[in-house]
């Protein structure tokens, strides 16, 4: 299996090269040359598999011969052995809906499903092929802690994570800044998540800097992130359908960066019997506005009770544009040039009809988010985190819909307390965080300052390694 860029400027690379490249050297996102297809008989077989075994079957066609199957199986087993639930991503019934719990990993967020695997992939490939990597990523909350948990202490890897200062929850901040391993470097940026993401993309687009400092990506621009997240759609479908290929399942997905939704879209293109795929956004509703109007227009970022979704530029949206336009990189480049020049892009009436066939969408404000947490708890005793509550509210009127629970509610106890009058009990991984020592650098929203910080930090690490 080879990978190409959504912008057409990257010669085909294999899976291992795609993982290490992260963002395409032409600024585009990497996608497979072809999408493997899954037939009805295979779906029925997959529906009975444990999560790790299913992950191997889903990933193997995309990995091809870049990693031997036995080695891939070992990496997958090791990645999901860190989860506290035996099913890894269990499906539970909550009232009329089903909740796909994605928060049983080390940092209590769905990002662990992909980033535990990605960290092990990086370590495996660097050990096998030599070299080192300096990971740079931006986070609106959960990606940072999950990425850090995936690579902390690993040889040949340094990680720099930018988060918007004061715009992540206290627990999320501490999950990152209390990790004191010497290869972990936290940066609090004076700006928004979109500012942080823009700086990171700028670093990767500076090819000389990227090559000199061996930059790698853990954000959902990395194809391995998308691929790993695709697995739990197949897993949830199997648990709900019993393996009957004639049964479709609806999914509601709280999202800001479009990565989790795109993983579902990929699963459907592979052949998963999916009904409606519902995009659930908060007040920062660029994605839901696009579904309703066909116009993708950036606006001001508004802080909300679901901060991981406080995003106006969805980094994975480019992959969807690529498939929407028949895998035409020239069309993608033209649209993105328009977006950069004017702040918006639009698709025509025919393509907009295709969008509405692919997705439904709803935007949920803070008041409705709190009401959903309150109503679900009153009716069932189940506590939703605010992001999951956005998804549950967006799925209202669709009994049996699988709503993705993207984080443990204890990570957002300010919202939970406002809704139900008490905090959610924390899982063991979140206990005692507020009492631990922290380490973090504060930077302005300035590309030059960020580059200098990376240079000086890596130089100091190199000196420390030499001295040791």
Secondary structure, 3 states (H helix, E strand, C coil): CEEEECCCCCCCEEHHHHHHHCECCCCCEEEECCCCCCCHHHHHHHCCCCHHHHHHHHHHHHHHHHCCHHHHHHHHHHHHCCCCCCCCCCEEEECCEEEEECCCCCCCECHHHHHHHHHHHHHHHHHHHCCCEEEEEEECCHHHHHHHHHHCCCCCEEEEEEEECCCCCHHHHHHHHCCCCCCEEEEEEECCHHHHHHHHHHHHHCHHHHHHCCEECCCCCCHHHHHHHHHHHHHHHHHHHCCCCCCCEEEEEECCCCHHHHHHHHHHHHCCCEEEEEEEECCCCHHHHHHHHCEEECCCCCCCCCHHHCCCCCCCHHHHHHHHCCCCHHHHHHHHHHHHHHCEEECCHHHHHHHHHHCEEEECCHHHHHHHHHHHHHHHCCCCCHHHHHHHHHCCCCCCCEEEECECHHHHHHHHHHHHCCCCCCCHHHCCHHHCCCCCEEEECCHHHHHHHHHHHHHHHHHHHHHC
